[in-house]
Amino acid sequence: MKKWILILCAMLSFNAKAASDCADGEQNCWDCGKTASDLCTARRIGEQLQITGSGEMRDYEFYRDLAYNSEESSEPINSPHGPYNGPWGFGETNVPWGYDYTSVSVEGVKNIGEYAFDYASVKTAEISDTVTSLGASAFDSCYSLKDVRLSNALTSIGDYAFGWAAHPDFGDENLPMINLVIPSSVGSIGENAFFQTYTNSLVIEGTPDIADNAFSYLGKVGGKELNVKIYCLDASVCENKGQGEAVSVVEYTKNPDTGLYQTSDGKLFATADLMVYGAACADEAQCKDILAAANTGQPFRVGSKFYRSLEDFAKGNRINKRIYSVEEATAVSKPTGNTFKLRYK
């Protein structure tokens, strides 16, 4: 009997340990699994937060402490941040890893939990193709968010997932606006998923079920308002999905033979990433050249500039810059003799 008790204790100890690969006594390392059998580890390394594992990530909770402990009490709340919990004075989640990191990577786990990165100072996020769902308010109020790479296996985006993201009043000075490609695997986009998200474009690769107010006030924050473009395979899927937004829905097609994208206004793009950055090709031949070079991992040239990769090309032309065709370049500057000209707006 004693032997079986020892075996059972060992099994329970193993299961509890299996929820995280944090070393004994390791600082800045936490279990984030939904259950004891879900392997999920959150580890802070400098200003980066790494989420790794193979199971489900737990959901977290947002709590907003109002001005007083209760309706009956006039005493201020005992909070390390004053009358409100949270770094910005609005609220915070109960995640153990805090908010003051600048990048996050998610690898191996099946989902991102609700409120996982709410109010974080994160600027960039990379989400591996193991992730199939993005919980409600996952990146809510990430005021400094610049760039998000979503999983190509993602099937759902929760309510307020990117609400108030890239807020120009609270985030980095001269903050580049986030640009997102929603992969074709996504089947649903929740309510207010992009509420007041300060971005100038979105690409919807599939035809998901989009909540009626998913894009409410998209690109519109306070007195600032962007001319947002939402690129859709089927314009009817994206139209009238919010209120107060100044958006243009641009329909596009993807050529199954060449893999190139063409928008309804006649522009050509080598990839969806480049479409969201406004990086148009001058013609089909150049689109193919860029795509082929990038897919082989070889450096390639656009005009007089060399790029190490397609991602490098996209990043090099983000927000502050745009690409001009030779016709456009001729109209705004001296002729270059190249098909592309980089020029600040």
N, C-alpha and C positions, 0 to 999 in steps of 0.2 A: 504493500500500500504506500509506504514511504517512498519507494522507488517511483511509482506512478505520479505522486505529488511533485517530486523533483523534476520529472520529465515535463509535466504540465506547466510548472513554473518556468522552465527553460523555454518552452514553446511560447508562452505569453511574453516573456522577455524578448524573444527573437521577433515576434510580431510587432511589439511596440517599437523596437529598434528599426524594423523594416520600413517604417513610415518615413524615415529620413536617413540620409547618409552623413549627418553631422557627426564629427568626431567628438569624443567625450571632452567636455570642457571647451569646445570650439566656440569662440565668440562670433557674433554676427551670422549665425546659422540657425535656421528654424525649420521645424516640420510644418508643411503646408498641405498635407494630405487630407482628403475628406474623411477617410476612415483609416483605421490602423493598417489596413492592407494596401492602401494607396501610397505608393512611393512618390513623395513630392518634397523637395528641399529648396528653401529660399536661402541664398547665401549672398551677403554683401561683401564685395571686394572693391575697396575704395569707393568710387562713386557709381559703380555698376552693381545692379541687382541681378542675380542669376537664378532663374527658376528651372530646376531640372527634376526629372523623375520619369515615371511610366504609368502613373495612375491619375486619379482625378484630384484637382485642386479644390480645396474647400471654399465656400462662400464666406465673405466677411460682411460686416454690418457697418453702415454709416450711422453715426449718432450726432445729432445737432443739439447741443445744450443751449436752451433758450436763456433769456436774461436772468432767470431765477430758477432755483431748484424745483419749485412747484408753483402752482397757481396760488397756494396759500402763503408762500414764503416770499419775503422781500429781500432775502439775503442773496448776494451774488454767488455764483457757482464757484466752487473751489476747483479751479482748473489751472494747469501750468501755463496756459496761454491766455489767461484772463477770463473774461466772462464767456468766451466761446472756446471750444476745443478746436485746435487745428492751426497750422502754420499761417494761414491767410486770414484767420479771424472768422471763418465761416463754419468750419466743421472739420472732422477728420474721421478716418476709419479706424477700426481696432486692429489693423495689421501690425505685426510686431516689428517690421523692418523700417518703419518710419516713412518719411516723405522726401528726404534730402539726398536723392541720388539722381544722376543725370541720364543714365541709360538702363534699359532692362532687356534681358534676353530670356525667352521662354523656350525650353527644349525638352521634348519627350513627353510632357504631360498631355492629358486629353482635353483640357479646358483651362480657361482663365476664370477664376472665381469672381463673383460679384464684389465690386468695390476694391478689387485687389490693389490697384494703383491710384485710387481716388485721391486727388489733391497732391499728388507727387510732383516734384520738380523735374521729372523725367523729360528729356529732350528727344531721345530716339528709342524705338522699341522694335525688336526683331522677334517674330513669332514663328516657330518651326511648323512644319507641315503635319505634325502630330496633333495639333490643336484643332478641335472641331467646333468649339463654341466659345464665344466671348460674352462673359456675364454682364448683367446690368451694371452700369456705372463703372465699368472696369477702368476706363481712362477719364472718367468724369472730372472736370475741373483741373486737368493737367495743363496749366496755363502756358507752360513753356514747350509743349510738345511740338516737335518739328517734323519728324519723319517716322512713319509706322510701316513696317513690312508685315502684312497679314499672311496667315497660313493659307496655302492653296487647298487645304482640306476643310476650311472653315465652312460651317453650315448655317450658323446663326449669329447675329449681332444683337445683343440685348438692349433694353431701354436705356437711354442716356449713356450709352457706351462711350461716346466721344463728346458728350455735352460740355459746352464751354471750353473745349480743348483749344490750345493756341490762343488764349485770350490776350489781345494786344495791350490791355490796360494793366494786367497783373504779371504777365510773362516777361521774357527777355526783351530788352530794348531792341528795336528793329527786328523783331522776331519774324523769321520766314514762316509763312503759313504752311500748315500740313497739307499734303496731297495724298490721297488714298486711292488705291485700286481695290475694289471689292471683287474678289475672285468669283468665277462662275459657279463654284461649289456652294455659295451662300444661298440659302433658300428663304431666309426671313431676316428682315431688318426691323427692329422694334421701335416703339414709340419714342420720339424725341432722341433717337440714336445720335443725331447730329445737330442737336439743339444749340444754336448760336456757335457752332463750330466755325472757327475763323480760318476758312480755307477758300481758295479761289477755284478749286476744281475737284471733281470726283469722277472716277470711271467705274461704272457698274458693268461687270463683264457678263453676268447672266441676266435672268429675268426673275429676281426674287419677289416674294410677297413683302411689300414695303408698307409699313404703317402709315396712315393718312397724315400724321404729323411728324414723320421721321426727319424731315428737313426743315422744321420750323426755324425761322430766323437764321438760316444757314448763311454764314458770311456777314452777319449783321450783329454788331456788338456796340451798344451805346450809340454814339453819333457816327460810328464808322460803318461803312457798307461796301461790300465788294460786289463786283459783277461776276457772280459764280457761274461756272459751267458744269453741268452734270452730263457726262457722256453715257448714253444708254443704247443698248442693242435694240430696245423697243421703247420709244419715247413715251408711249402711253403708260408704261410701268412706273416712270419717274415723275410724270407731270402731276401737279396739284397735290403734292405730298408734304405740305406744310403751310405755314402762314407767315406773313411778314418777310418772306424771302425775296431777294432780287436775283433769281436764278434763270439761266437759259438752259433748256434741255436740248442737247445736241445728239441726234441719232447717228449711229455709226454701224458699219459692217466689218466683218473680218473675213478676208479672202482665204478660203480653205486650202487653196493651192500654194499661195505665197506666204500665208501667215501674217500678212500686213493688214493694218487697220485703215479704213477710210471713213472720214466723217461726212455728214450730209452737206457740209459747206465746202467739200472738195479737197480737204487736206489729207495727206498721207502720213502715217506713223508706223515706225518699225515695230514697236511694242506698245502695250497698254501703259507701261511705266512712262514711256516717252510722251504718250498722249496726255497723261495727267500733268506732265511738266510743260506741255505746249511745245515740245520739241519736234516740229514737223519736218518731213523730208522734202527735198526739192522735187524729187521724182521717184518713181518706183525702183529704178535701178540703184539709186543711192540708198534707199530704204533696205533693199536686199543686201547691199554691200555692208551696211552697218550691222544688220542682223547676223549675217554670215560671219563677219569678223568677231563680233561679240560672242557668238555661240562657240567659236573655236578657242575663245580665251585669249586671242591675240590682240595686241594694241592696234588701233585703227585711227585714221585721220578724218577729221571733218574740217574742211577749209584748211586753215593753217595750224590747227590745234590737234594734238594727239591725245587719245584717251586709252586708259588701260583696260577698260571694260565698259559694258553697257551701263552699269550702275554708275561708274565714274562719269560717263557722258551725261546721264540724267542729273547727277548731283552738280555737275559743272554748269548746268543751265537752269538751275532752280531759282524761281521767284525773282531774284534781282536781275537776271539776265533772260534773254529769250533768243531763239534762233531765227534768223531771217533767211529767206530764200534769196537767191541772187537778185531777183526782181525787187524784193523789198529792200535788200541791202543797197541797191543802186538808188532807190528812192530816198533813202535816209542818210547815205554816206557815199564815199567814193567807191566806184566799182572795184571789186576785189578779184574778179577772175575765178573765184571759188563758188561752189554751190551754196556754201553756208558762210555766214558772217556773224560772229558773236559781238553783241553790242549791248551796253547797259540801257535799260529803259529810260 
